[in-house]
Amino acid sequence: MDCKNTIIDFCNSIGIDTLGFIRCRVFEELRPYLLERKLDKLENEFEEKDVEKRVNPFLYMKEGKTIISIAFPYSYDDIISSEEGFSKYTWGSDYHKVVSKYLEQICNFINSIGGRAIYFVDNNALPERYIAKLSGIGFIGKNNMLITQKYGSYVFLGEIITDLYFEEDKALENGCGDCNICAKQCPTKAVSSSHSNICLSYITQKKHIEDFWFSKLNGRLFGCDSCQRLCPYNESVIKSNINLFKPNDYMINPNLLELVYIDNKNFNAKYKLTSCGWRGKAILQRNALIYLMSKKVENIDFRKINSPYVMDYYNRLLNYFKL
C-alpha cells in the first residue's frame, strides 16, 4: 500500500488539498539566527525562549520520522479587508479549534493504517512557515507570509509528526521576484526592515503598548492585512470550502462602543469564538478605545468601563490626543 498517497487521498476526501511531507529532523540551519535574535534581545512576548524547542521536533515525538505540513484556506468570500477593523483571518470561527478537528481526523486515519501521529496548531514552537516551505506547499514571501499557489497567503497552517516514513516533497522557489508591493504598503516598514517587533499586527496583540503607537494603529483592532491586501498572489485566490470560516458580520462591521463597554457574557458569546478571542477582551477593548479616541469621538462614557487596565489607556489617550 502506498501510504503517502493513501493519506493524501484521505485529506482530499475531507476537503483538504494542500499538504506536503518532509523528513523529521533538527533544523540546525535556523539555530544561529535564533541565537543571534536572543542575544540581540529581539524576541517578542509570544516567542518561545528555548531555542531547542524551536528547532528540534524530536522533543515533541522522539520516534518521529516525517512532518506533514497542511494549509487550511480561510478566505471565504470576495470581501477585502480594510485598514480599519479586524484582520481577515479573525472573521470566522477560531481557527485553532477548526484546524484541530481536521488534524485530529487525519491523525486518527494514520493510526488506523498502523502509524502513530500527533498534531499541532500554534501549540508548539516549531517554525511552521519554514516547514511548510520545505514541504513544497508554498514559499515564504518578502512579507514573511507563507504564500500558496491556490490560496495565496490566506491560509492557516497545521503540522503532524508521525512515526511513519514518507518520501520528502521538494521546496518551491520564491515567487516574489522584483515585486515590492508588500514592502511599500507596510505602514511601519517592518517588511523591508525584517523587524517583526514593529509589525502592527504584533502591536495590536501586545499586552502593553507605548503611547507612540496610538496614532499609528489607524483603526486596526486586531491584526494588520496591509502586506496581504494588494499582493498579486491574493488577487484571484480560490475561496475556502470550510464553512466555519464564513465571516461573522460583527467582525466585518464591528460595533466599537459595544467593544469598549463589553462584558464577559457578550465577549464569550461573540469574540471569544473567533481567532482573536484567545487574547482576552481587555486587548480588544483597548484597541477599540484607541480607534474611537483617535477619531475624537466624544460620547464615550468612561463610567461604563469596568477594567482598570482599559481605564489606564483611557487616561493616557485623553492626554495623548488632548481631548
Buried (B, 14 or more C-beta within 10 A) or exposed (E): EEBBEEBBEBBEEEEBBBBBBBEBBEBEEBBEEBEEBBEEEEBEEEBEEEBEBBBBBEBBBEEBBBBBBBBBBBBBEEEEBEBBBBBBBBBBBBBBEBBBEBBEBBBEBBEEEEBBBBBBBBEBBBBBBBBBBBBBBBBBBBBBBBBBBBBBBBBBBBBBBBBBBBEBBEBBEEEBEEBEBBBEBBBBEBBBEEEBBBBBBBBBBBEEBEEEBBEBBBBBBBBBBBBBBBBBBBEEBBBBEBEBBEBBEBBBEBEBBEBBBBEEEBBEEBBBBBBBBEBBBBBBBBBBBBBBBBEEBEEBEEEEBEBEBBEEBBEBBEEBBEE
